[in-house]
Structure formats: structure tokens, C-alpha cells
Amino acid sequence: DVITRASTLFEKVIIAIAINSEKSPMFSKDSRLKMIKEVTKNIKNIENDSFSGLLVNYAKNKKFTHLVVLHGDDQANINDILKFNFKHISKFDCFMN
């Protein structure tokens, strides 16, 4: 639902999978990208991507103006990361879930 709503608000929506070599996700990067592609196949303005490193750096490189952060398993950790990077991330309109 978040992706569908975002697709009506923005010209292009990039769904980016964060790659963290210190974690062992249930699904591989390729599997996650494939699943996202499948569930968003009817939404025309969706692009899928992956990145490693800081979200802030990825967002800057892509010249984003908005961030929607969906983070499931360790929300407290993402809050700490965002606080640490606030001076950088505050340049974006952010939506957290």
C-alpha cells in the first residue's frame, strides 16, 4: 500500500534494497529484487535498485528529494542511524514506517 500511494505522489519511485554484509537476510538480494519486481509489475513508475553503505549517500547520489524508509526487523537501529546522520538526512523530506 505504501508503494502504491507513493507512486501516485511522485513521478518516479525507487525501491532500494539495502545490502549489509554483516547481516544474513532470509532472502538473497536477487530474490528480494525479483519479489519486489513481481508485486510492483503493474505500477509503471517503479524502479528497483540495491545499495550498500549509507542511505544518505545513496540518496544524494540519486539526487532524491524525498525518502520513505520501510524498515522491519531492527527499527531501533534505524532510528539511531538517522539520529547520527540527521544533519545529512534533514535535507530530505522523510517518511518513516
Disulfide bonds with the S-S distance in Angstrom:
none
